[in-house]
Amino acid sequence: MSDYLPFLVLGITTGSIYALAAMGLVVTYTTSGVFNFAHGTVAMVSAYAYYTLTVDWGLPPELAVFVVVLGLGPAIGIVVDRALFRRLQGAGSAAYVVVSIGLLVALQGLVIILYGPTSKPVPAIFPEKVVDMGAVNVGYDQIAITTIAAGLGLGLALFFKRTQIGLDMRAVVDDPQLAELTGANASRTTTLAWMLGSSFASLAGVLLAPTLGADALVLILLVVQAFGAAALGRLVSLPIAYAGALALGVLGQLSIKWVSTYASDQTWLAGLPQALPFIALFTVLVLSKKGSFKELTKSVQPRSTTATLAPGSRRFPVGVLTAIVAVALIVPSIATDSRTTTATTALAMLIMFSSLSLLLGLSRQISLCHAVFVALGATTLGHLQADGWPFLPAMLVAGLIVVPIAGLLAIPAIRLSGLFLALATFGFGVLFQNLLYNTSWVFGTSGQVAIQRPTWFGNVLDGTNEFYFFVLAIAVVSVVAIELVRATRLGRLLRATADSNVAVETLGINTTAARTVVFCVSGFFAAIAGALLSAQVTTVGTSSYSFFQSLTWVAVLVAAGSATLGGAALATVMMVAIPAFFTDADVINYQTMFFGIGAILLAQAPNGLVGLVTNLPNTRLWGRLADEGPARVGAHATRRRQRLAAGPVRGATGGAR
């Protein structure tokens, strides 16, 4: 039993840091109704700021912590609240999710540009001494972190129950107008909550940094493990979130000991400690009773939804598809082999973005695990080829094998919506990567899978042009099938369900089958895209399709336009063509940052950049943008949503307008 005590101490310490991050999430969500997917990014930025203050500027660690946690953290909270989420008031929950994902992607790209991709060593905050407790030695830092988390948790609970500001914070999210009648300032109260929540995230990042170093991806991933603890508390309970974080931290550390002792030969279990919070997140969301998770964000549906649908989204895009095929046919004759290779990758990515647009653009469901479908398509193809299967049957079977997995994700899609569906798919994606990527039926213990090019009449399509035209044929068939879904009765049903699920069900239509089918179709074609991408490079590994790529793909598709084939094509150009033509290593990082910024700016646009271009004849819109700027136009949109929420406006003659 004494062998487990060091792991128990480490678990309590780690859980305490998770608890700080989880309580920060709960504070911002219960006050503003916004779940911030970029919460871990706030911790990451704070860790790098602590590194700059201590290493580059030479400040004492204690002073640096004070500046970051009580200075930078609240400042980030103010900016996030007033510059980003405040302008979304009344928008659908999907807009809030996309903006927070855009913020995550943009800030990570910015940090990598400024500091580079490698981890930076960070000075310790507490003395490197230990206390001998007989069976185990406990570090001063572990005692301090546990005490700080417990004290802040107790103080936060008392703050919400005993102080007027705390009571105002709890009242604002329920009904801001009613809260203001009691004398509360809803705007100021929400901003204070964001300052408080961001300070907790900053503290979590600073406490993690001395152990992990300043690392852009690792810090984000560890802090978002607090999502599982927050989910245990239904995103609204501070005590349960705190207790859940401690439990997950302890179980995670004990599982490290258990795996090393009893399951060392099962290498895939090495990811179990990191996967536990996401197991909790996914399980709680999927198994909870319907309605037990309620979105606090109040969205307003416009009276006429036709204005929010992209032009041509109800018709088969003959013109766009013809233009894509025409350009694709002439590429091999005018491009070098390297450019043709890039074009081959672009065609496969077009299938992937088109499949994702079925969820984002058509049924308006946020899925953050598309990289899992792509990875499974690639690895299943490789395993089937190793067993002697020809390329085409293996590719189709790889797509079909993904269908039931996508159907599994349709369960939360049916029961959940908006924020909680995004959380469930995010949890599934990270869980799958941490726990199942190293299993024999995915990447295996080697972490790599080899794929062979297809054969045609006994000849392997090794030539650049031959394989290019093969991928082009598959891409055309896939895109036609996806667009037929969008243009047929199923597409109309999904569009109507996205506008108002209740209205569709009152007509006696069961929307369950439609939501299940769209997830399955999207997963199938994502797997096809993964198979083609893997055949292009002939070898794929566990790092080829990480959970972060799912977030980036969502950001770039929203920025380009998720409702039409034109948006998927533009997303492909932005994702594949730009890095190919600009060989500077920083281009990739700048590209990621601009994808995030684009998602933030265009989250409310009907169809991203494509929607703006197709609205070029709308001189009134562009004139307002030129005269007033995007911020003022966004403010007009917010006020319009508030008027819609208040009910119909009566004119002088008494008629509704």
Secondary structure, DSSP 8 states (H G I E B T S, - for coil): -GGGHHHHHHHHHHHHHHHHHHHHHHHHHHHHS---TTHHHHHHHHHHHHHIIIIIS---HHHHHHHIIIIIHHHHHHHIIIIIIGGGTT--HHHHHHHHHHHHHHHHHHHHHHH-SS-B----SS-S-EEE-SS-EEEHHHHHHHHHHHHHHHHHHHHHHHSHHHHHHHHHHH-HHHHHHTT--HHHHHHHHHHHHHHHHHHHHHHHHHHH-B-HHHHHHHHTTHHHHHHHTTTT-HHHHHHHHHHHHHHHHHHHHHHHHH-TT-GGGGGHHHHHHHHHHHHHHHHS-TTSS---------S-GGGGS-TTTTS--HHHHHHHHHHHHHHHHHS-HHHHHHHHHHHHHHHHHHHHHIIIIIS------HHHHHHHHHHHHHHHHHTT--HHHHHHHHHHHHHHHHHHHHHHHHH--HHHHHHHHHHHHHHHHHHHTTSTTTTTTTTEEE----EETTEE--SHHHHHHHHHHHHHHHHHHHHHHHHSHHHHHHHHHHH-HHHHHHTT---HHHHHHHHHHHHHHHHHHHHHHHHHHSEEETTTS-HHHHHHHHHHHHHH-SSSHHHHHHHHIIIIIHHHH---HHHHHHHHHHHHHHHHHHTTSSSHHHHHHHTTT-HHHHHHHHHHHHHHHHHHHHHHHHHHHH---B-TTS-B-
